[in-house]
Amino acid sequence: MKRLYLVIVCVSLMMSCSDDTSTSSGKVGWAIGHRPDGTAAILFTNNSGQSWEEQGDPTLWEGLNGNDISAVDEWTAWAAVGNEGKGAILHTSDGGFTWKIQSFPEGVEDEVKGIKGLSRDVAWAVTLSGIVMKTQDGGETWAVIPHENVPIKQVNRIDAKGQDIWIADYGNTTAMIHSPDFGNTWRLEPLPQDSDIPETRPMGVTIVDSQTAWAAIKTYASLYRTEDGGDAWNEDAPRVSGPGDIDDICAANANVVWAVQNQGPTSGAIIRVRLINGTVVSDIMKPMKGYAFEGVTCFDEKTVWVVGYKPHAFEQDRPDGVILHTTDGSHWKSQPLPVKDVALWKVSFVGAHR
């Protein structure tokens, strides 16, 4: 009987330490932004945003903006920070109780613009100027991944899933950057050219599966989709909103994508695009005046978080940042913030599509 008890205890411990994120999906998330002095701030929730708390010691990354964040499970997340040619990768493996700066490969000195964690061990990062890095040991070491035949000039966003890595390079006016084989080879995936759009500068990317991804471009609220791994792109959702940058996108599935758009210095829109029997249905929502939106993470057509910021000249008594949440895809609720002086940039929840 004693031996059976030991076996049950061991099995229970193994289950509690597994990589299953089902218990934390939709509950655990991180958001990142920066204070007026340009120092990154990290916020955390473990109750779906009913409450948020600040984490980390910002003196370790003073003066480095919060550019991106990626939640893997309830214990593991990575953050990208940087400013004016300097940057760092931040990592937690204990749910955010501690955030540590991870070492760059020798010779790398640049602002880290995007990051994506795939597991507790594997993550991808890319700097503003296009240095691509990968870790396979939880960030103990990072390796520079060469892409000599595909120059990357000015990164805005990265996404990765399985073997696929996609990069939205704002410095490239014609194509997305793609590796279908875990960084062994890289290629340009040209976007369609539209005579009414002088420049198709990629701003955002979100992966559905190995064949399907969505892309957004600067200034024009047009969304592109590939269903064959990037060999061909269709402008599946042209001009879904008025002028303004679509700064982030999150695909709920192959036919539904969420986007956040800046429409001026004090105005932002949340857009849900659905492809229904070949027809584009664009739902444009402006739930909070005075804030521009920069980051989005989604689970499906209804469950979404969005983060943003307000210009400092606009209503000084209001918080610099905002976190909005919907559970029905239409009605948005502002979630309480632990600080008033943090402008929020990106958000990521465990189990979400972004």
N, C-alpha and C positions, 0 to 999 in steps of 0.2 A: 504493500500500500504506500509506503514511504517513497519507493522508487517511482511509482506512478505519479505521485504528487510532484516530484522533482521534474519529471518530464513535462507535466502540464505547465509548471512555472517557466521552464525554459522556452516552451512554445509561445507562451504569452509574452515573454520578453522579446522574442524574435519578432513577433507581430507588432509590438509597440515600437520597435526600432526600424521597421521596414520603411520603404520609400512610398508607401501608399498615402496619397494626399487627399483621399475622399473625405476624411473628417475635417480637413481644413479648407477645402474648396469653398469659395464664396464667403469665407470667414476671415482668413488671414491675408493681409495685403500691406503693401508699402507704397508711399508716395514720396517724391523727392522734389525739392525746389531750392530756393536760396533766399538769404536775407539781403537787405539793402547794400551791405558791404561785399556781396558776391560770394559769400560762404555758403556751401551746401547745407541743407537741413533735411533730415530723414524723418518721416512720420510713419507710425505703425498702428495697425488695428488687428485684433483677433476676434472681433465680434461684428464683422461685416460693416464696420464704420460707425457703429453706434457711439463709439468713442475712439479717439486717436491719441497717441502719445508720441513725443519726440524721442529719438534714439541717437546714440553715438556721441562722440566727443568732437565737436566741430573745430576745436583748436588743432586737431590733427590734419585738417584739410582747409585751413583758413585761406580765404580768397579764391577757392575753387568752386565754381558753380555746380549745382546739381543738374546733370544733363539727362540721365536715364537711370532706370531701375528695373530689375527683373527678379520676380519671386519664383522660387523653385518649389519649395515646400515650407511647412510651418517653421522650419529651422534655418532654411538656406535662402540667401538672396545676394545678388551682386548689384553694385551701383557704379555708374560712370560719372566722374567729376572732372572739371578742368576749365581753364580760362587762359587766353592769350599765350598759347604755346606750351602751357604746363598742364599736367593732368595726373589722375590717379584712378585706380580701381579699388573700390571698397567692397568688403565681403563680410558677411555674418554666417556662422554655422551654428549659432545658439539662439536663434529667434530674435536676434537684434540686441541681446544684452551687451554684446560687444561687436563693434565694427572695426575691422583692421584694414590697413592699407597693404595691398599686395604688391610684390616687387615686379617691375617691368623688366623685359629683356634688355640686355645691355645696349645702350645707344638710343633707346626709345625715349623721346622727350616731346610730348605733344598732348593736346587736349583730348581726353577720351570722350567721344561723342555718343556712342551707343554700346549697349551690352545686352546679351541674351544668355541666360542660364538654361541648360538643357537637363541637368541632373545635379546631384550633389558634387559630382566630379568634373563635369564638362560644361564649359561656357565659352562664348565667343565675345570679343570686344573689337571695336574699331575706333581709330582716332579721327579727328576732324580732317586731317590731310590724307587719310586712307591707309594707315598702317593697320593691318588685320592681325589679330592675335587670338590664340586658342589655348585653353588649359584643359588638361585631362586628369588633373590630380587635385581638384578643389581650389586651384589657384596658388598652390605651392610654387609652381613654375608656370610661366606664360611663354609661349613660343610665337615668333613672328611667322606668319604664313605668307609665302611669296605669291605675287600675282603680277609678274613682270609684263606679261602680254596684255593685261587689262589695267590700264592706269585708273586710279581713283583719286579724285581731286578735292572734293569737299563733301564729306559725308553728312547726311542728315539723320538717317535711321538705318537700323539693322534688324533683321528677324532671322530666326533659325528654327528648324524643326527636322528631326531625323538627320538625313544626309544633306539637306538643302540649307544653304545660306544665301540670303538676299540682302543687298545693300542699295539704299536709295542715295545716289550720288548727285547732289545738287550741282556739282561742277561739271557733270556730264549732261549735255543738253538733248541727248537722243535715246539713251538706253538705261535699263536697269543693270546692276551687277549681280551675277549669279554663279554659285558653285553648286552643282548637283551631286557632288561626291565628297563632301566633307572637307572641302578646301584643297583637294588634290589638283583640280583644274578650275579655271575661272573663265567666264565668257560674258560678253555684252549681249543683252537681250533687248533689241531695239523696240521702242514704243512707236505706235502709229504716228505719222506726221499729219498734222491738220493745218491747212493753210490759214485758218482763222486763229491759230495759236502760234505765235512767233517762236516760243521756246517751251519745250516740254521738259523742264528741269525737275527730276524726281525729288519728291519731298517725303513720301511715306511708303511703307510696304508692310504687308501682313500675309502670312502663309496660312493656307487652309490644309493642303496636303502636298505630296511630292509633285503633283501636276498643276495645282491650282494656287494662285496667289493674286492679290490685289495690289495696285500701285496708285499713288496720288502724285500730282505735279504742282509746282509752285504757281500761285496767283490765280490759276483757273480751277474752278471746282469741278474738274472732270476726273473720273475714276476709271482705271483700266484693269482688265482681268485677263489672265492667261489660264488656259485649261489643258495645256500640253507642255508644262514645265518651262515655259518661256520662249518656245520657238515662235509663237504668235501671240500678240496681244490684241484685244478688242477694246475699243472705247465704249464699254458696256454701260457706263453711266455718265454721259456727257452733260456738262453744265448743270449739275444737280442743285446748284445754289448760285448766289451772286458772286461778285469778285471778292478775292481774299484767299490767303494761303490756307490750304488744308494741312494742318501741322501734324496730325496723327490719325491713323486708321486702325480698326480692329475688325477682322472678318469673323462673324458668328458662324458662317458656313459659306459654301460656294455662291449662294444667291443673296446673302445679306451681309452688309458691311456698315460699320459705324465710323463716323468721321467727326473731327472737331475742326472748326474753321474760325480764323480771325477775320473779322469784317470791319476792322477799324480799331483805333486806339482804345476805345472803351466798349467794344461790342464783339460778341462771339456767338457762334451758332453750333448746335449739335445736330448732326445729320444722320438719319438712318436711311440707307438705300436698300431697296428690295427689288429683285428681279422676279417678276410674277408673269409667267407665260410670255416671256419676251418683252414685257413692258416694264419700264423703270418707274418705280414709285419712290419718290423722295420726300421724306418727312423732315421738315426743317423746324427745329425747336430752339427757342431763345428763352430759357428759363430764368436767367438772372442778368439783368441789365448792369452794365458797368464792368463786366469781367470778360477777358479774352481767354479762350480755352486752348490748352496745349497738349493734353494727354488724355488717352482713353484706354480702358480695358473692358472686355466684354466676355460674357458667358454664352449668350444667345440673343434672340431678338428683343428680350425684355430686361435682362439683368446686366446693368452697365454702371461703371463709375467713370466720371470725368473730372479732371483737375484744371485749374487755371489761375489767373492772376488779374489784378487791377492796376492801372497806372497810378503812381503815387499822387498825382494831382487830382485824382477823382475821389471825392468823399473820404477825407482823411480818417474818419472814425470807423470806416469799414475795414475788415481784415484784408491784408495784401493778397491772400490766397483763398481759394474756394475748392471744396470737394462736393460734387453733386452725384446723387445715386438714384437710379430708377429700378423698380421691380416689375413694371408693366410696360416699359418702353415708351411711355408718354408723360407720366407725371414724375417730376424731379424734386428731390428733397436735399437741401443743404445739410451736410453733416458737420457736427461740432468740431472745431479745431482747437488744439492745445496752445497755439501761438497765433498772434495777430500779424507778425512782421515777416512771414514767409510767403513768397510768391511761388506757387506750385507749378511744376513743369511736366512731370510724368508720373504714372501710376501703374501698379502691377499687382494682381491678386493671384494667389495660389490656385491652380486649376483653370485659370482663364485662358483665352485665346491669344493674349498679348502680354 
